[in-house]
Amino acid sequence: MRPLGVEVLHTGGRFQELVREYLSSRAGAEVTALRLPDDLPLILDDARKFMPEAAGVGPVVIAIALHADLLGELPRLMAERGGTALLVPQEDPSWVRPGLIRDLSQACQARGIECAFPKPFCHLQLRTPIIKLFAQQYAAGVPELEFCVEGGIIKQARANRSAPCGLTGWIAERIPGTPATEQAVVQRTRVLHHSRPCVATMNMDRTINDTLMHLSLQLAEFAAVQALKRAS
């Protein structure tokens, strides 16, 4: 079974490049990308005219750092053009405001479109069928690692599920050789997480009273510690 087709709508930047690179690496993946303008007025009288004809085709649409009015137009476009699931990552709280999330959720629900607003993308919750299938086929979502330990050292590692930006797999490639203790694994994961680095913001998010980069790090550390416990 070929993976679900993915359409990435973006305004440029490193994060969308990482997401596209990781998703495209999956066997049989069909990932297309459309760049939308980022130099738009605060309020758009007709958001649709800024949307390419291919936008919203999906079946999985990932909208990254789009203008609020462009995001607001997506449920209607997807309903018309065949899109079935909308993912709106929040690597920065400014990318989509809480009120807009509420409006988008209602608009998607009214049209039978699944939606999720993971904060950050590696915190994607798998609550609906198409989003679950996307996460399974692309091995993307909350990080899950697997270690092979020999002689008190991590000899091999792989990412069974990676952050959608590919950071978990990058960590898995570099963590072998680490002593198989929780302290050493957490420290090495922390160094690697900051070395690539994670692109989630270091700005404080008041809804979680923490930074999104710190939340991403916690998810990576938890995945590494759990992998160590299973291997041991």
C-alpha positions as a Markdown table, in Angstrom:
| # | Residue | x | y | z |
|---|---|---|---|---|
| 1 | Met | 0.0 | 0.0 | 0.0 |
| 2 | Arg | 1.5 | 3.3 | -1.1 |
| 3 | Pro | 1.6 | 6.0 | 1.6 |
| 4 | Leu | -1.0 | 8.7 | 1.6 |
| 5 | Gly | -0.1 | 11.6 | -0.6 |
| 6 | Val | 1.1 | 14.7 | 1.4 |
| 7 | Glu | 0.8 | 18.3 | 0.3 |
| 8 | Val | 3.0 | 20.8 | 2.2 |
| 9 | Leu | 1.8 | 24.4 | 2.1 |
| 10 | His | 4.5 | 26.8 | 3.3 |
| 11 | Thr | 6.1 | 30.2 | 3.2 |
| 12 | Gly | 9.7 | 29.0 | 3.1 |
| 13 | Gly | 12.2 | 28.5 | 5.9 |
| 14 | Arg | 14.3 | 25.6 | 7.3 |
| 15 | Phe | 11.5 | 23.8 | 9.1 |
| 16 | Gln | 9.4 | 23.0 | 6.0 |
| 17 | Glu | 12.6 | 21.8 | 4.3 |
| 18 | Leu | 13.3 | 19.4 | 7.1 |
| 19 | Val | 9.7 | 18.1 | 7.1 |
| 20 | Arg | 9.7 | 17.6 | 3.3 |
| 21 | Glu | 13.1 | 15.9 | 3.4 |
| 22 | Tyr | 12.0 | 13.4 | 6.1 |
| 23 | Leu | 8.6 | 12.6 | 4.6 |
| 24 | Ser | 10.0 | 12.3 | 1.1 |
| 25 | Ser | 12.6 | 9.7 | 2.4 |
| 26 | Arg | 9.8 | 7.1 | 3.0 |
| 27 | Ala | 9.4 | 4.4 | 0.4 |
| 28 | Gly | 6.7 | 5.2 | -2.1 |
| 29 | Ala | 6.1 | 8.7 | -0.6 |
| 30 | Glu | 4.3 | 11.3 | -2.7 |
| 31 | Val | 5.1 | 14.6 | -1.1 |
| 32 | Thr | 4.4 | 17.8 | -3.0 |
| 33 | Ala | 5.1 | 21.4 | -1.9 |
| 34 | Leu | 3.5 | 24.7 | -2.7 |
| 35 | Arg | 5.0 | 27.9 | -1.5 |
| 36 | Leu | 2.5 | 30.6 | -0.6 |
| 37 | Pro | 3.3 | 34.3 | -0.2 |
| 38 | Asp | 4.4 | 35.6 | 3.2 |
| 39 | Asp | 4.4 | 39.4 | 2.5 |
| 40 | Leu | 0.6 | 39.8 | 2.7 |
| 41 | Pro | -1.5 | 42.5 | 4.3 |
| 42 | Leu | -2.8 | 41.8 | 7.8 |
| 43 | Ile | -6.4 | 41.3 | 6.5 |
| 44 | Leu | -7.1 | 39.7 | 3.1 |
| 45 | Asp | -10.4 | 40.6 | 1.4 |
| 46 | Asp | -10.1 | 37.5 | -0.8 |
| 47 | Ala | -7.8 | 34.9 | 0.5 |
| 48 | Arg | -8.7 | 32.4 | -2.2 |
| 49 | Lys | -6.9 | 34.4 | -4.9 |
| 50 | Phe | -3.6 | 33.8 | -3.1 |
| 51 | Met | -4.1 | 30.0 | -3.0 |
| 52 | Pro | -2.8 | 27.9 | -5.9 |
| 53 | Glu | -5.3 | 25.7 | -7.8 |
| 54 | Ala | -3.5 | 22.6 | -6.4 |
| 55 | Ala | -3.8 | 23.7 | -2.8 |
| 56 | Gly | -6.1 | 21.5 | -0.7 |
| 57 | Val | -5.9 | 18.5 | -2.9 |
| 58 | Gly | -4.2 | 16.4 | -0.1 |
| 59 | Pro | -5.2 | 13.9 | 1.0 |
| 60 | Val | -3.0 | 15.0 | 3.9 |
| 61 | Val | -2.4 | 18.8 | 3.9 |
| 62 | Ile | 0.4 | 20.2 | 6.2 |
| 63 | Ala | 0.1 | 23.9 | 6.6 |
| 64 | Ile | 3.3 | 25.5 | 7.9 |
| 65 | Ala | 3.4 | 29.2 | 9.1 |
| 66 | Leu | 0.6 | 30.4 | 6.8 |
| 67 | His | -1.2 | 33.7 | 7.0 |
| 68 | Ala | -4.3 | 33.4 | 9.2 |
| 69 | Asp | -6.7 | 34.1 | 6.4 |
| 70 | Leu | -5.1 | 31.5 | 4.2 |
| 71 | Leu | -5.4 | 29.0 | 6.9 |
| 72 | Gly | -9.1 | 30.0 | 7.4 |
| 73 | Glu | -9.7 | 29.3 | 3.7 |
| 74 | Leu | -8.2 | 25.7 | 3.8 |
| 75 | Pro | -11.2 | 23.7 | 5.1 |
| 76 | Arg | -13.4 | 25.0 | 2.3 |
| 77 | Leu | -10.8 | 24.4 | -0.4 |
| 78 | Met | -10.1 | 20.9 | 1.0 |
| 79 | Ala | -13.8 | 20.0 | 1.0 |
| 80 | Glu | -14.0 | 21.1 | -2.7 |
| 81 | Arg | -10.7 | 19.5 | -3.9 |
| 82 | Gly | -10.6 | 16.2 | -2.0 |
| 83 | Gly | -8.3 | 16.9 | 1.0 |
| 84 | Thr | -9.2 | 14.7 | 4.0 |
| 85 | Ala | -6.8 | 15.7 | 6.8 |
| 86 | Leu | -5.3 | 19.0 | 7.8 |
| 87 | Leu | -2.2 | 19.2 | 10.0 |
| 88 | Val | -1.1 | 22.6 | 11.3 |
| 89 | Pro | 2.2 | 22.3 | 13.2 |
| 90 | Gln | 3.1 | 24.9 | 15.8 |
| 91 | Glu | 6.8 | 25.2 | 16.1 |
| 92 | Asp | 6.1 | 28.8 | 17.3 |
| 93 | Pro | 2.9 | 29.9 | 19.1 |
| 94 | Ser | 2.6 | 32.8 | 16.7 |
| 95 | Trp | 2.0 | 30.5 | 13.7 |
| 96 | Val | -1.7 | 29.9 | 14.6 |
| 97 | Arg | -3.6 | 31.6 | 17.4 |
| 98 | Pro | -6.0 | 29.7 | 19.8 |
| 99 | Gly | -9.1 | 31.4 | 18.4 |
| 100 | Leu | -8.2 | 30.4 | 14.9 |
| 101 | Ile | -7.6 | 26.8 | 16.0 |
| 102 | Arg | -11.1 | 26.7 | 17.4 |
| 103 | Asp | -12.5 | 28.1 | 14.2 |
| 104 | Leu | -10.6 | 25.8 | 12.0 |
| 105 | Ser | -11.5 | 22.8 | 14.1 |
| 106 | Gln | -15.2 | 23.7 | 13.7 |
| 107 | Ala | -14.9 | 24.3 | 10.0 |
| 108 | Cys | -13.1 | 21.0 | 9.5 |
| 109 | Gln | -15.6 | 19.0 | 11.6 |
| 110 | Ala | -18.5 | 20.5 | 9.6 |
| 111 | Arg | -16.9 | 19.3 | 6.4 |
| 112 | Gly | -15.8 | 15.8 | 7.6 |
| 113 | Ile | -12.1 | 16.8 | 7.5 |
| 114 | Glu | -9.8 | 15.5 | 10.2 |
| 115 | Cys | -7.5 | 18.1 | 11.7 |
| 116 | Ala | -4.7 | 18.4 | 14.3 |
| 117 | Phe | -2.6 | 21.3 | 15.6 |
| 118 | Pro | 0.4 | 19.6 | 17.2 |
| 119 | Lys | 2.6 | 21.9 | 19.4 |
| 120 | Pro | 5.3 | 21.2 | 18.3 |
| 121 | Phe | 4.9 | 18.8 | 15.4 |
| 122 | Cys | 6.7 | 15.9 | 17.3 |
| 123 | His | 3.8 | 16.0 | 19.7 |
| 124 | Leu | 1.3 | 14.9 | 17.1 |
| 125 | Gln | -1.6 | 13.0 | 18.8 |
| 126 | Leu | -3.1 | 10.1 | 16.8 |
| 127 | Arg | -6.8 | 10.5 | 17.5 |
| 128 | Thr | -8.4 | 10.1 | 14.1 |
| 129 | Pro | -8.1 | 7.4 | 11.3 |
| 130 | Ile | -6.4 | 9.2 | 8.5 |
| 131 | Ile | -4.0 | 11.0 | 10.8 |
| 132 | Lys | -3.2 | 7.6 | 12.5 |
| 133 | Leu | -2.5 | 6.1 | 9.0 |
| 134 | Phe | -0.3 | 9.0 | 8.0 |
| 135 | Ala | 1.7 | 8.6 | 11.2 |
| 136 | Gln | 2.0 | 4.9 | 10.6 |
| 137 | Gln | 3.0 | 5.1 | 7.0 |
| 138 | Tyr | 5.5 | 7.9 | 7.4 |
| 139 | Ala | 6.7 | 6.8 | 10.9 |
| 140 | Ala | 6.1 | 10.3 | 12.1 |
| 141 | Gly | 4.9 | 11.7 | 15.3 |
| 142 | Val | 5.9 | 11.3 | 19.0 |
| 143 | Pro | 9.5 | 9.9 | 18.9 |
| 144 | Glu | 10.1 | 6.2 | 19.5 |
| 145 | Leu | 13.6 | 4.8 | 19.6 |
| 146 | Glu | 15.0 | 1.3 | 19.7 |
| 147 | Phe | 18.5 | 0.4 | 21.0 |
| 148 | Cys | 20.7 | -2.6 | 20.9 |
| 149 | Val | 23.0 | -2.7 | 23.9 |
| 150 | Glu | 26.2 | -4.8 | 24.2 |
| 151 | Gly | 28.8 | -4.7 | 26.9 |
| 152 | Gly | 27.2 | -1.7 | 28.6 |
| 153 | Ile | 27.3 | 0.4 | 25.4 |
| 154 | Ile | 24.6 | 1.3 | 22.8 |
| 155 | Lys | 25.8 | -0.5 | 19.7 |
| 156 | Gln | 22.9 | 0.2 | 17.4 |
| 157 | Ala | 19.9 | 2.5 | 17.4 |
| 158 | Arg | 17.0 | 3.3 | 15.1 |
| 159 | Ala | 14.0 | 5.5 | 15.1 |
| 160 | Asn | 10.8 | 3.4 | 14.9 |
| 161 | Arg | 8.9 | 6.8 | 14.8 |
| 162 | Ser | 10.6 | 10.1 | 14.2 |
| 163 | Ala | 9.7 | 13.7 | 14.8 |
| 164 | Pro | 8.3 | 14.8 | 11.4 |
| 165 | Cys | 11.3 | 17.0 | 10.9 |
| 166 | Gly | 13.6 | 13.9 | 11.0 |
| 167 | Leu | 15.5 | 14.9 | 14.2 |
| 168 | Thr | 14.8 | 11.5 | 15.9 |
| 169 | Gly | 16.4 | 9.6 | 13.1 |
| 170 | Trp | 19.4 | 12.0 | 13.1 |
| 171 | Ile | 19.8 | 11.3 | 16.9 |
| 172 | Ala | 19.5 | 7.5 | 16.3 |
| 173 | Glu | 22.4 | 7.7 | 13.8 |
| 174 | Arg | 24.7 | 9.4 | 16.3 |
| 175 | Ile | 23.9 | 7.9 | 19.7 |
| 176 | Pro | 25.7 | 4.5 | 19.3 |
| 177 | Gly | 28.8 | 4.4 | 21.4 |
| 178 | Thr | 27.0 | 6.1 | 24.4 |
| 179 | Pro | 27.3 | 4.2 | 27.7 |
| 180 | Ala | 24.0 | 2.4 | 28.5 |
| 181 | Thr | 23.1 | 4.4 | 31.6 |
| 182 | Glu | 20.2 | 6.7 | 31.9 |
| 183 | Gln | 22.3 | 9.7 | 32.8 |
| 184 | Ala | 24.7 | 9.2 | 29.8 |
| 185 | Val | 21.8 | 8.6 | 27.4 |
| 186 | Val | 19.9 | 11.7 | 28.5 |
| 187 | Gln | 23.0 | 13.9 | 28.3 |
| 188 | Arg | 23.9 | 12.6 | 24.8 |
| 189 | Thr | 20.3 | 13.0 | 23.6 |
| 190 | Arg | 20.4 | 16.6 | 24.9 |
| 191 | Val | 23.6 | 17.4 | 23.1 |
| 192 | Leu | 22.4 | 15.9 | 19.8 |
| 193 | His | 19.0 | 17.6 | 20.1 |
| 194 | His | 20.8 | 21.0 | 20.3 |
| 195 | Ser | 23.4 | 20.1 | 17.7 |
| 196 | Arg | 21.3 | 19.7 | 14.6 |
| 197 | Pro | 19.4 | 21.7 | 16.2 |
| 198 | Cys | 15.7 | 21.4 | 16.9 |
| 199 | Val | 13.9 | 24.3 | 15.2 |
| 200 | Ala | 11.0 | 24.8 | 17.7 |
| 201 | Thr | 11.0 | 28.2 | 19.3 |
| 202 | Met | 12.8 | 29.1 | 22.5 |
| 203 | Asn | 10.1 | 31.7 | 23.2 |
| 204 | Met | 8.0 | 31.1 | 26.2 |
| 205 | Asp | 4.5 | 29.6 | 25.4 |
| 206 | Arg | 2.1 | 30.7 | 28.1 |
| 207 | Thr | -0.3 | 27.8 | 27.4 |
| 208 | Ile | 2.3 | 25.2 | 28.6 |
| 209 | Asn | 4.4 | 27.6 | 30.7 |
| 210 | Asp | 7.5 | 26.4 | 28.9 |
| 211 | Thr | 9.3 | 26.7 | 25.5 |
| 212 | Leu | 8.4 | 24.4 | 22.6 |
| 213 | Met | 12.0 | 23.5 | 22.1 |
| 214 | His | 12.1 | 22.3 | 25.7 |
| 215 | Leu | 9.0 | 20.2 | 25.2 |
| 216 | Ser | 10.5 | 18.7 | 22.1 |
| 217 | Leu | 13.7 | 17.8 | 24.1 |
| 218 | Gln | 11.6 | 16.2 | 26.8 |
| 219 | Leu | 9.9 | 14.0 | 24.1 |
| 220 | Ala | 13.3 | 13.0 | 22.7 |
| 221 | Glu | 14.8 | 12.2 | 26.1 |
| 222 | Phe | 11.8 | 10.1 | 27.1 |
| 223 | Ala | 12.0 | 8.1 | 23.9 |
| 224 | Ala | 15.7 | 7.5 | 24.6 |
| 225 | Val | 15.2 | 6.5 | 28.2 |
| 226 | Gln | 12.4 | 4.1 | 27.2 |
| 227 | Ala | 14.5 | 2.6 | 24.5 |
| 228 | Leu | 17.3 | 2.0 | 27.0 |
| 229 | Lys | 14.9 | 0.3 | 29.5 |
| 230 | Arg | 13.6 | -2.0 | 26.8 |
| 231 | Ala | 17.1 | -2.9 | 25.6 |
| 232 | Ser | 18.3 | -3.5 | 29.2 |
